[in-house]
Amino acid sequence: MEADVVENPKEEDTVNTEFFQGDKPKVIQPTSLKDPVLEKLKQTLVNWINRTLKTEHIVVQSLEEDLFDGLVLHHLLTRLADMQLTVEEIAVTTKAQIRKLEIILPVLDKRLGLQNSQIKWNVKLIHNKDLLATIHLLVAMVRCFEPGLDLPAGVKVKVVIVEVTKDGMKSEEQTEVLTEESNAGSDSHSNTEGEDPIEKLLKLEAHKVNTVKKAIVHFVNQQMSTLGLQVTDMDSQFADGVILLLLIGQLEGFFVPLCDFYLTPVNQSEMLHNVTLALDLLNDIGVLLSSVDPQDIVSQDITATFKILYSLFKKHKGRGERGQTQEEEISNRK
């Protein structure tokens, strides 16, 4: 590859010129770019990518700058769809990057199951760092692979469509919808159906919420009884991450080394360390909770805590008391 670059120093310019000819680009207006709701959507997508690819040690900081070469999209496709593609890991030249995207995007489009009219991105747009196309693609991926992720609803931007003709330049202004409204008329029922089950639950009457809480607490205490631990307050006792880590170990049948976490955390930093480790373990065992941030648990956000415990309850419900994986070690530390 390096030899080709040396022998053909003008290859990049030739590819760029030919590749991006004849487009009718949609340009997001500056006022929309400053919209806090758009910024929230962008940050949510960045956080989702980083959590999904944490084990690959890939960190995205900018949707505009970090997805154009195909590296991140390749790893997302591998991680989320368990698909292995024969492509270069790191594509350095423009030609190599385009070739990589030409392999990845058709496979990804097919996996998303969208009709041609629903696909609002292509190789040219993604490689050209087109923010609009990049967001459309990532939103479609979230809807397909992790529909429970809470994206900001009703995000719209003003765009200008620019067309160059032999008579000059024409432009047209449009509104582009990036995410649908959460409760839009006739779609309200379908949106409710797709709503996160915990968020739906917490909207019910208090006695119904308490009934579910009691069932989950009972389930947790069944698992923790061998360690001599008991949960009486679900809202607060998981904030330091200790019981959560021990619960995961009991349910999954593995030992969480005590040197890896703080058994008696004394400050928020130590609590945050514990909860972050717990979420990493959950991700490793296939319990994906991208919409839960470690700080939410430490801050005793009941919705976030509920989501984690409900996911474990749903996966392991029906199991009786089990697990001696950490009993002896914990007893020695008491």
C-alpha positions in Angstrom: 0.0 0.0 0.0 2.8 2.4 0.9 4.5 1.7 -2.5 1.3 2.7 -4.4 1.2 6.0 -2.6 4.8 6.8 -3.4 4.5 5.8 -7.1 1.2 7.6 -7.7 1.3 10.8 -5.6 -1.7 12.3 -7.4 -4.0 9.3 -7.1 -5.9 10.9 -4.2 -6.7 14.0 -6.1 -8.1 12.1 -9.0 -10.4 9.9 -6.8 -11.7 12.9 -4.9 -12.6 14.9 -8.1 -14.4 12.0 -9.8 -16.0 10.6 -6.7 -17.9 13.7 -5.6 -19.0 15.1 -8.9 -22.7 15.8 -9.7 -24.1 15.6 -6.1 -27.1 17.6 -4.9 -26.0 18.1 -1.3 -28.3 18.8 1.6 -26.7 21.4 3.9 -27.9 21.8 7.4 -28.6 25.5 8.2 -26.3 27.0 10.8 -29.3 27.8 13.1 -30.3 24.1 13.2 -26.7 23.1 13.9 -26.9 25.1 17.1 -30.2 23.5 18.2 -29.7 21.9 21.7 -32.0 19.0 20.7 -29.7 18.1 17.7 -26.7 18.3 20.0 -28.4 16.0 22.5 -29.1 13.5 19.7 -25.5 13.7 18.5 -24.1 13.1 22.0 -26.5 10.2 22.6 -25.3 8.5 19.4 -21.6 9.2 20.3 -22.2 7.6 23.8 -24.0 4.6 22.3 -21.1 4.0 19.9 -18.5 4.3 22.6 -20.4 2.0 25.0 -20.9 -0.6 22.2 -17.3 -0.5 21.1 -15.7 -0.1 24.6 -14.2 -3.6 24.5 -12.5 -2.7 21.1 -11.0 0.4 22.8 -12.5 2.6 20.1 -13.5 6.1 21.2 -15.6 8.4 19.0 -15.6 12.1 19.7 -17.2 13.6 16.6 -19.8 12.1 14.3 -18.6 14.4 11.6 -14.9 13.4 11.8 -14.7 9.8 13.1 -17.0 7.7 10.9 -16.0 8.6 7.3 -13.3 5.9 6.8 -15.4 2.9 7.7 -13.5 1.8 10.7 -16.2 2.5 13.3 -19.0 1.2 11.0 -17.1 -2.0 10.4 -16.7 -2.6 14.2 -20.3 -1.7 14.9 -21.5 -4.2 12.2 -19.3 -6.9 13.6 -20.3 -6.3 17.2 -24.1 -5.8 16.7 -24.8 -8.2 13.8 -22.0 -10.7 14.5 -20.9 -10.4 10.8 -17.3 -10.8 9.7 -16.3 -8.9 6.6 -13.0 -9.2 4.7 -11.9 -5.6 4.7 -8.8 -3.7 5.7 -8.7 -2.9 9.4 -7.3 0.6 8.9 -7.8 2.2 5.5 -5.4 5.1 5.1 -5.8 6.3 1.5 -9.0 7.8 0.1 -9.3 5.0 -2.4 -9.0 2.3 0.3 -11.5 4.1 2.5 -14.1 4.2 -0.3 -13.5 0.6 -1.2 -14.1 -0.3 2.4 -17.3 1.6 2.6 -18.4 0.0 -0.7 -18.2 -3.3 1.0 -19.6 -2.4 4.4 -22.6 -0.2 3.5 -24.5 -2.7 1.2 -24.2 -5.4 3.8 -25.4 -3.0 6.5 -28.2 -1.7 4.4 -29.4 -5.3 3.8 -29.2 -6.1 7.5 -31.2 -3.0 8.4 -34.0 -4.3 6.0 -34.9 -0.9 4.6 -36.4 -0.1 1.3 -34.3 2.1 -1.1 -36.6 5.1 -0.5 -35.8 4.9 3.2 -32.0 4.9 2.8 -30.7 8.5 3.1 -27.0 7.8 3.0 -24.5 6.4 0.6 -20.8 5.8 0.2 -20.2 9.3 -1.1 -22.0 11.1 1.7 -20.5 9.1 4.5 -17.0 9.5 3.2 -17.6 13.2 2.6 -18.3 13.5 6.3 -21.9 14.5 5.7 -23.5 14.9 9.1 -27.0 14.6 8.0 -26.4 11.2 6.2 -24.3 10.0 9.1 -27.0 10.7 11.7 -29.7 9.1 9.5 -27.5 5.9 9.3 -26.8 5.7 13.0 -30.4 6.3 14.0 -31.4 3.5 11.6 -28.8 1.2 13.3 -30.1 2.1 16.7 -33.7 1.3 15.7 -32.6 -2.0 14.3 -30.1 -3.3 16.8 -31.1 -1.6 20.0 -34.6 -0.3 19.8 -34.8 0.2 23.6 -32.2 3.0 23.4 -33.9 6.3 24.3 -33.1 8.7 21.5 -34.4 12.3 21.7 -37.8 12.4 19.9 -39.0 14.8 17.2 -35.5 16.0 16.1 -35.8 18.1 12.9 -33.4 20.3 11.1 -33.7 22.9 8.4 -31.7 22.0 5.3 -30.9 23.7 2.0 -30.7 21.5 -1.1 -28.1 22.9 -3.5 -28.0 22.0 -7.2 -25.5 23.2 -9.7 -26.8 23.4 -13.3 -25.5 24.9 -16.5 -27.6 28.0 -15.8 -26.1 28.5 -12.3 -27.0 27.3 -8.8 -30.5 26.5 -7.5 -31.4 26.0 -3.9 -34.4 24.8 -2.0 -35.2 24.8 1.7 -36.7 21.7 3.4 -37.3 20.3 6.9 -35.5 17.0 7.5 -36.8 14.7 10.2 -34.1 12.8 12.1 -36.2 11.1 14.8 -40.0 10.7 14.9 -42.2 12.4 17.4 -42.8 10.3 20.5 -46.6 10.7 20.4 -47.6 11.7 16.9 -51.4 11.3 16.3 -52.2 7.9 14.8 -48.7 6.6 15.6 -49.2 7.1 19.4 -50.2 3.5 19.9 -47.2 2.1 18.0 -44.9 4.4 19.9 -46.4 3.2 23.2 -45.8 -0.3 22.1 -42.1 0.4 21.4 -41.6 2.4 24.7 -39.1 1.0 27.2 -41.0 -1.4 29.5 -39.6 0.1 32.7 -40.6 3.6 31.6 -44.1 2.3 30.9 -44.2 0.6 34.2 -43.3 3.6 36.2 -46.2 5.5 34.7 -48.7 3.1 36.2 -50.4 3.4 39.6 -48.1 3.4 42.6 -49.5 0.1 44.0 -48.7 -1.7 40.7 -45.1 -0.3 40.7 -44.7 -1.4 44.2 -45.9 -4.9 43.4 -43.2 -5.2 40.7 -40.6 -3.7 43.1 -41.4 -6.3 45.7 -41.1 -9.2 43.2 -37.7 -7.9 42.1 -36.5 -7.4 45.6 -37.6 -10.9 46.6 -35.7 -12.3 43.5 -32.6 -10.3 44.5 -32.8 -11.5 48.1 -33.1 -15.1 47.0 -29.8 -14.8 45.3 -28.0 -12.8 48.0 -29.2 -14.9 51.0 -26.1 -17.2 50.8 -23.9 -14.1 51.3 -25.9 -13.0 54.3 -27.0 -9.8 52.5 -30.6 -8.4 52.2 -32.1 -5.6 50.2 -34.8 -3.6 51.8 -34.6 -0.4 49.8 -34.2 -0.9 46.1 -34.0 2.9 45.5 -30.8 3.4 47.4 -29.0 0.1 48.2 -27.6 -0.3 44.6 -26.0 3.1 44.4 -22.6 2.1 45.5 -22.4 -0.9 43.1 -21.5 -3.5 45.7 -24.7 -5.5 45.8 -25.1 -5.1 42.1 -21.6 -6.7 41.4 -22.2 -9.5 43.9 -25.7 -10.1 42.4 -24.2 -10.4 38.9 -21.6 -12.8 40.1 -24.2 -15.0 41.9 -26.5 -15.1 38.9 -23.9 -15.7 36.3 -21.8 -18.2 38.4 -18.5 -16.4 38.4 -16.3 -14.7 41.0 -15.7 -11.0 40.9 -12.2 -10.5 42.4 -12.5 -8.3 45.4 -9.3 -6.5 44.3 -11.3 -5.3 41.2 -13.8 -3.2 43.2 -14.4 -1.4 46.5 -16.3 -3.6 48.9 -16.9 -0.7 51.3 -16.7 2.4 49.0 -16.3 5.7 50.9 -16.8 8.3 48.2 -18.6 8.9 44.9 -15.5 8.1 42.8 -15.3 4.6 44.3 -19.0 4.1 43.9 -18.8 5.2 40.3 -15.9 2.7 39.7 -18.0 -0.2 41.1 -21.1 0.7 39.0 -19.0 1.1 35.8 -17.5 -2.3 36.4 -21.0 -3.8 36.9 -22.3 -2.3 33.6 -19.2 -3.6 31.8 -19.9 -7.1 33.1 -23.6 -6.8 32.1 -22.5 -5.8 28.6 -20.1 -8.8 28.4 -22.9 -11.2 29.3 -25.2 -9.7 26.7 -27.4 -7.5 28.8 -27.1 -4.3 26.8 -28.1 -1.2 28.7 -26.8 1.6 26.6 -29.3 4.1 27.9 -28.1 3.7 31.5 -25.1 5.8 32.6 -23.1 4.8 35.7 -23.7 8.2 37.2 -27.5 7.6 37.1 -27.1 4.6 39.4 -24.8 6.4 41.8 -27.3 9.3 41.9 -30.1 6.8 42.8 -32.0 7.3 39.6 -34.8 4.8 40.2 -35.5 4.4 36.4 -31.9 3.4 35.7 -31.7 1.1 38.7 -35.0 -0.5 37.7 -33.8 -1.1 34.2 -30.8 -3.0 35.4 -32.6 -5.1 37.9 -35.5 -5.8 35.6 -33.1 -7.0 32.9 -31.5 -9.4 35.3 -34.8 -10.5 36.6 -36.2 -11.1 33.1 -33.1 -13.2 32.2 -32.9 -15.3 35.4 -36.5 -15.3 36.8 -37.7 -18.7 37.9 -34.3 -19.6 39.5 -34.2 -20.5 43.1 -31.4 -19.8 45.5 -28.0 -20.5 44.1 -24.4 -19.6 44.0 -21.6 -20.0 46.5 -19.2 -18.2 44.3 -18.3 -15.4 46.7 -19.8 -16.5 50.0 -16.6 -17.6 51.7 -14.6 -14.6 50.5 -17.2 -12.1 51.6 -17.6 -13.7 55.0 -13.9 -13.4 55.5 -14.1 -9.6 54.8 -17.0 -8.9 57.2 
